[in-house]
Amino acid sequence: MSKFEVTPTAISDVKVIKPRAFEDPRGYFMETYTRSELVPLGVDQVFVQDNQSLSRDIGTLRGLHYQLPPFAQDKLVRCIRGRIWDVAVDIRRSSPTFRQWVGVELSADNRLQLLVPVGFAHAFLTLEPDTEVVYKVSAGYSAAHDAGIRWDDPDIDIDWPLPSSQPVLSAKDGVLPALSDAIVFD
């Protein structure tokens, strides 16, 4: 029996990964990434860095972020405290799903992970206070290759479950360009 269940989303390149938890009266143990188990299930990315964020307020939105080649990143995202609405947007101009997005609720309770491959912009919105997110990336950070798209771009029209009309944004995220003005993947 596999330690992971991998399910494609409406955009098949984006996958939900559910690790198998081994529970007993003390709690549980689970492997969150085991390359040898995931490759046969179609997850063959190699990750080189782990990142972690804490968002104090409900309605904090981080994204839509991505990096351009040669530092483009696959991401494996999970929420270890609280809950998030995690979103991947296809920004590959030649893709039949260009501009389409998928969203998945990730939480400490459901233990789901979202695989966001190269060619997708990524963002998440916190649904609880003091939410922590951990994600693996397949390339290190490069400021020269850092890019993003506005969270509220009408050409993408993401259905954000916002607790108010405006999310909590960083200064950087508040001035990201629209998809039509962004450098994206061919």
N, C-alpha and C positions, 0 to 999 in steps of 0.2 A: 504494500500500500504506500502510495506516494505521500511525502510530507507536505505537499502543496497541491492546491486546486487552482488551475489557471483558466480564466474565463475571458474570452474576447468581449469587448464592449461593442456598441453600435459602430464604432470605427475600429475595425479588427486589429489594427496595429497597437492600439491602447488596450491593455489587459488588466483585469482585476486578479490579484494573487491572494489567495487565502491560505496562510500557513496552518498546518495541523497542530493544534495545541494538545499536549499531553497533560491532563489534569489529574490531580489527586487532592486529598484534604488540605494540603499546604498551599495550593494554588495551581499554577500551570507552568510548563516549559514549552517553548517552541523555537524552532529555527526560523529566522526571518529571511534568510538568503543562504541557499546551498547550491552553488553553481552546478554540481554534478546531478542534482535532483531536478533543477529547473531547465537545463538545456534540452533534455528529451521532451519537455513540455512546451518548447518553442521560445523559451526565454534564454537567449544566449549572450546577453550583454555582460561586459566585464566592468566592474565598478572600481574606482580608484580613490574615492573620497566620500566621507560621510559628513553631512551637515545637520544641524539641529537649530530650531528656532522656537522661541517662546513668544506668544502673542497674548498680552494681558487682557485686551478688551474683546468682547463679542463684536462681530462685524469688522474685524481687522482683515483687510484684503491685501495679500502679497502676490503681485504679478500683474499682468501676464509676462513672464520672463522666459528667455531662452538665450543660448549662445550660438554664434555663427561658427562655421568651420574655420580653421581646423580644431576648434575647441567646443564644437557642438556636443551636447550632453544628452544621454539617456538618463532618466531619473526613475528611481524606485522609491515611492513616497509612502510613509505610514504615519499615523497619528498615535502618539504614545500617552497623551493625556488630553482629555476633552474630545471635541468633534470638529471636523472641517467639511466643507463642500469643496472637493478637489476637482479641478477642471483642466482638461487638455484640449487645445485648439490646433487643428491641422493647418499648418502654415506652409505646406508644400504646394507651390503653384500648379505643378503638374498632377497633383493628386485628384482623384474623383471626389474626395471628401474635403477639398480645400475650403477653408472658412467654417467647416463644421466643428462642433465641439461635443464633448461628453463630460458629464459630471457624475461623481460618485461620492457618497458620504463615507468618510473614513473616520473611525473613532477608536479610542482605546478599548472600548467594549467589543466592537465587531472585528477588530484585528485585521481588517482588510488592508491591502496595499495596492497602489496604482502604479503600473509601469507606463511611463510617459517617454516614448522613444524620441530620438533625434528627429527634427522636423515638426515638432509640436511646441507651442507656447504653453506654459504651465502657470497656474495660479491656484490659490486656495483662499477661502473665506472662513474665518473662525465662527463657530456656532455656540461656543461656550467660552467663559473667561479662562484665562491661564491655560491656554491650549499649547501643547508642545508637539512639534512635527519633526520627524527625522527622515532624511532622504539620502540615498546613495546617488552618486553621479559617476558617469563614465569618463569624464575629463575634468581637469582642475579648472578653477575660475580664471578667466582672462578678462580684465577690464576692457581691453581693446576689442573684444568679441562679444561683449555683453549687449543684449538688445531686449526690446519689449514692445508691448502693444497696450493701448488703453483698455482698461477693464470694462468700460462701457461702450465700446465701439459698436455702433448700430449695424455694421456689416456682419458682425458676428452674433450679436444679440443673445448673450448668455443670460439665462434665467437664474440670477443670483438670489438666494433666499436671504435677502438683506433684512436685518431687524429695524433699520431706518432707511431713509432715502439715500444717504451717503455712507459709504464705508469709511473706516479708518485707514488712511493711505500714508505711505512715506512720501516725502517731497518728490523723490525720483519717480515713484509710480503715478503721482498726480500729473505729471507732464509727459508721459509716454505718448508716442504718436499713434494715430489710427493705423489699422492694418494697411490701408491703401498707401500710406506714406512710409511704411516700415520696410527695411531690408529683410526679406524672407528667403526661404529655400526654393530652388527651382523644381 
